[in-house]
Amino acid sequence: MAALRTLLLSVRFTALLPLPSPKAPAFLFSVGPHKLHSHSFHASAALRAAANPETSDAARFARKVLFVPPGVDPEEVTGDMVLPGSNIVIGPYAGHAQIKEVEFVKSSGRAKDCPRDGRPEFAILGRSNVGKSSLINALVRKKEVALTSKKPGKTQLINHFLVNKSWYIVDLPGYGFAKAPGSVRMDWSAFTKGYFLNRDNLVAVLLLVDASVPPQKIDLDCANWLGRNNIPMTFVFTKCDKMKGGKRPDENIRNFQELMRENYRHHPPWIMTSSVTGLGRDELLLHMSQLRNYWDQ
């Protein structure tokens, strides 16, 4: 175990990794009804490790700290298999990550009005003004695919963008301090939750968290709601090029992870990004391809 831990701590992202807790509480990111849930990358690996008395300490450490996908033996995980700025191990399902074309399909005011073609989709969710639209524009490398605004809460509908004619990026309304009447905010919350609970083709939620500020209760509450409802998620830390309030982004990320460990035995996948510098763009797309290809099988 010492050799693996030393190797992992030698790569540049690992100062941000939460250390295993000897008294970790119940795991919320559990097996659920959707296809991806029923073959949950992280949960199934953790359950196998717990059931196998011959699993080494190194493998248990990898499963607790890293996101280890199917097809990867935790006993053989090395630092160069982990995406920089993340806890994500890349396995045999990764590939076809480049975006060649993207088109806006529709905006929906209700979950039942969303496209019904069954294509896999990734929902982008986060606090108002966390940088959702900026991240989408950075991923597809087009400046105005998703509308950006200085005013929080600009996105008011569920917006579907078709990528490479095969899968969707879904821009959801931001939660928090949106510039809208209270009744409208309540409607947003209701139809967004309805979307999560009824989309069988939802591969994962990309939950965006602003790394330039200390952990926010509203982000933790959202993550815990997703976990309780068995919605697969990846934490995407945004604005990693900025610093507010005297703390570096890596310090805010570490603090956020420590709070998450109060409810999660095994941390969901996470990655650092910046729409300004391009940090994490290619790595996030590779991670999404891994999830998508596994979902498609």
C-alpha positions in Angstrom: 0.0 0.0 0.0 2.8 2.4 0.8 4.3 2.1 -2.7 0.9 2.9 -4.4 0.3 5.8 -2.0 3.7 7.2 -2.7 3.2 6.8 -6.4 -0.2 8.5 -6.4 1.0 11.4 -4.2 3.8 12.0 -6.7 1.5 13.1 -9.5 0.5 16.7 -9.5 -3.2 16.5 -8.6 -2.9 14.3 -5.6 -2.3 16.9 -2.9 -6.1 17.4 -3.3 -7.1 13.8 -2.7 -9.0 13.1 0.6 -7.3 10.4 2.7 -9.3 7.4 3.6 -11.3 7.8 6.8 -11.2 4.9 9.3 -14.8 5.6 10.3 -16.4 6.5 7.0 -20.2 6.8 7.2 -22.8 5.2 4.9 -22.2 5.4 1.1 -24.9 7.5 -0.5 -23.8 7.1 -4.1 -25.4 3.7 -4.3 -26.8 1.2 -6.8 -30.0 2.4 -8.4 -32.5 1.6 -11.2 -30.8 3.2 -14.2 -28.5 1.2 -16.4 -25.3 2.9 -15.3 -26.4 2.7 -11.7 -26.9 -1.0 -11.8 -23.3 -1.4 -13.0 -22.1 1.5 -10.8 -18.4 1.9 -11.5 -17.3 2.9 -8.1 -20.0 1.2 -5.9 -19.5 -2.2 -7.5 -15.7 -2.1 -7.2 -16.1 -1.1 -3.5 -18.5 -3.9 -2.8 -16.2 -6.4 -4.4 -13.3 -5.2 -2.4 -15.2 -5.4 0.8 -16.3 -9.0 0.0 -12.9 -10.2 -1.0 -10.6 -10.8 2.0 -7.6 -11.2 -0.3 -7.9 -7.7 -1.7 -4.6 -5.8 -0.8 -4.5 -2.6 1.2 -3.2 -0.9 -2.0 -6.3 -1.9 -3.9 -8.6 -0.9 -1.1 -6.8 2.5 -1.0 -7.2 3.0 -4.7 -10.9 2.1 -4.6 -11.5 4.4 -1.7 -9.7 7.4 -3.1 -9.9 6.9 -6.9 -12.7 6.4 -9.4 -11.7 2.9 -10.7 -13.8 1.9 -13.8 -14.6 -1.6 -15.0 -11.8 -3.4 -16.8 -9.2 -2.0 -14.5 -7.6 -4.1 -11.8 -7.1 -1.8 -8.7 -4.1 -3.8 -7.8 -2.4 -2.5 -11.0 -3.4 1.2 -10.9 -0.4 3.5 -11.4 -0.1 7.2 -11.4 0.0 7.5 -15.2 -3.4 5.9 -15.4 -5.0 8.8 -13.5 -6.2 11.9 -15.3 -4.3 15.0 -14.2 -6.2 17.3 -11.9 -8.7 14.5 -10.9 -9.2 11.2 -9.1 -10.3 9.5 -12.3 -8.6 6.3 -13.5 -8.8 5.8 -17.3 -9.7 2.3 -18.5 -10.5 0.4 -21.7 -13.9 2.2 -22.3 -12.2 5.6 -22.8 -12.1 6.9 -26.4 -13.8 8.9 -29.1 -13.6 12.0 -26.9 -13.3 14.8 -29.5 -16.3 16.9 -30.3 -16.6 17.4 -34.1 -20.0 19.0 -34.3 -22.7 20.3 -32.0 -26.2 21.7 -32.6 -28.9 23.1 -30.4 -32.0 20.9 -30.5 -34.6 22.4 -28.2 -35.5 24.1 -24.9 -38.0 22.4 -22.6 -40.1 23.8 -19.8 -41.0 20.4 -18.5 -39.1 17.2 -18.2 -41.7 15.3 -20.3 -41.1 17.6 -23.2 -37.4 16.7 -23.5 -36.1 14.7 -26.5 -37.2 11.1 -26.5 -34.8 9.5 -28.9 -33.0 7.6 -26.2 -29.5 9.1 -26.9 -27.2 9.2 -23.9 -26.9 12.5 -22.2 -24.9 14.4 -19.6 -26.7 17.0 -17.5 -24.7 20.1 -16.4 -25.9 21.4 -13.1 -24.7 24.0 -10.6 -25.3 27.1 -8.6 -26.3 30.1 -10.6 -23.2 31.8 -12.1 -20.9 28.8 -11.4 -19.9 28.8 -15.1 -22.2 26.2 -16.7 -22.6 28.0 -20.0 -18.9 28.9 -20.1 -18.0 25.3 -19.6 -20.3 24.1 -22.3 -18.8 26.7 -24.7 -15.3 25.6 -23.7 -16.1 21.9 -24.2 -17.4 22.4 -27.7 -15.0 25.2 -28.5 -17.7 27.5 -29.8 -18.3 30.9 -28.1 -22.0 31.2 -28.1 -23.4 27.7 -28.2 -24.7 28.2 -24.7 -25.7 31.7 -23.6 -23.5 33.3 -21.0 -24.5 36.1 -18.8 -23.3 38.2 -15.9 -26.7 37.8 -14.3 -27.2 34.6 -12.4 -30.1 32.5 -13.4 -30.1 33.3 -17.1 -30.7 29.7 -18.1 -34.4 29.1 -17.3 -35.2 26.0 -19.3 -33.8 22.5 -20.0 -31.6 23.0 -23.1 -30.5 20.0 -25.2 -27.4 20.2 -27.4 -26.7 17.3 -29.7 -23.0 16.3 -30.0 -21.6 14.4 -32.9 -25.2 13.3 -33.7 -24.9 10.7 -31.0 -25.2 12.1 -27.5 -26.5 15.2 -25.6 -25.1 17.9 -23.4 -28.0 19.2 -21.3 -27.8 22.7 -19.8 -30.0 22.9 -16.7 -31.2 25.9 -14.8 -28.9 27.0 -12.1 -29.9 26.8 -8.5 -29.4 29.4 -5.8 -29.5 33.2 -6.2 -31.2 33.3 -9.6 -32.6 36.6 -10.8 -36.2 35.4 -11.0 -39.4 35.5 -8.9 -39.7 32.9 -6.1 -42.5 31.0 -7.8 -40.4 30.6 -11.0 -37.4 29.3 -8.9 -39.7 26.8 -7.3 -40.9 25.6 -10.7 -37.3 25.3 -11.9 -36.5 23.1 -8.9 -39.6 20.9 -9.5 -39.0 20.3 -13.2 -35.3 19.8 -12.8 -35.8 17.1 -10.1 -38.4 15.6 -12.4 -35.8 15.4 -15.1 -33.3 13.6 -12.9 -35.8 11.1 -11.6 -37.3 10.2 -15.0 -34.5 10.2 -17.6 -33.5 6.7 -18.2 -30.9 7.8 -20.7 -29.1 10.1 -18.2 -25.5 8.8 -18.1 -24.3 11.2 -15.4 -24.8 14.6 -13.8 -21.8 17.0 -14.1 -22.2 18.9 -10.8 -20.3 22.1 -11.1 -18.7 23.6 -8.0 -17.0 27.0 -7.8 -13.4 26.3 -6.6 -12.6 30.0 -6.2 -14.9 30.2 -3.1 -15.2 28.2 0.1 -17.7 25.2 0.1 -21.3 26.3 -0.1 -24.0 24.5 1.8 -26.3 24.6 -1.3 -23.8 22.6 -3.3 -23.4 20.1 -0.6 -27.2 19.8 -0.3 -27.6 19.3 -4.0 -24.9 16.6 -4.0 -26.5 14.8 -1.2 -29.9 14.9 -2.8 -28.4 13.4 -6.0 -26.7 10.7 -3.9 -29.9 9.8 -2.0 -31.7 9.4 -5.3 -29.0 7.2 -6.8 -28.1 9.7 -9.6 -24.6 9.2 -10.8 -22.5 12.3 -10.7 -19.1 13.8 -11.4 -17.9 16.9 -9.5 -16.5 19.4 -11.9 -14.6 22.1 -10.0 -14.8 25.4 -12.0 -12.8 28.6 -11.9 -9.6 26.9 -10.8 -7.7 29.8 -12.2 -9.2 32.2 -9.7 -8.8 32.9 -6.0 -11.2 34.8 -3.8 -11.1 35.4 0.0 -7.5 34.5 0.5 -7.8 30.7 -0.2 -6.4 28.9 -3.2 -8.8 26.7 -5.3 -7.0 23.5 -4.2 -7.7 24.5 -0.5 -11.3 25.1 -1.3 -11.5 21.7 -3.1 -9.9 19.9 -0.2 -12.3 21.5 2.2 -15.3 20.5 0.0 -14.1 16.9 -0.2 -13.7 16.7 3.5 -17.3 17.8 4.0 -18.5 15.3 1.3 -16.8 12.5 3.2 -19.2 13.0 6.0 -21.8 11.4 3.7 -19.8 9.3 1.2 -17.6 6.4 1.9 -16.1 6.5 -1.5 -15.7 9.9 -3.2 -17.4 10.2 -6.6 -15.2 11.2 -9.6 -14.0 14.8 -9.6 -11.9 17.0 -11.9 -10.5 20.5 -11.9 -11.3 22.9 -14.8 -11.0 26.4 -16.0 -12.9 27.8 -19.0 -10.4 30.6 -19.2 -7.2 28.5 -19.4 -8.7 25.3 -20.8 -7.6 23.3 -17.8 -9.3 20.0 -17.6 -11.2 20.2 -20.9 -9.7 17.3 -22.7 -9.6 15.2 -19.5 -13.3 15.8 -18.8 -14.2 14.8 -22.4 -12.2 11.6 -22.0 -13.9 10.8 -18.8 -17.3 11.5 -20.4 -16.4 9.1 -23.3 -15.5 6.4 -20.8 -18.9 6.7 -19.1 -20.8 7.0 -22.4 -19.1 4.0 -24.0 -19.8 1.8 -21.0 -23.4 3.0 -20.9 -23.7 2.1 -24.6 -22.5 -1.4 -24.4 
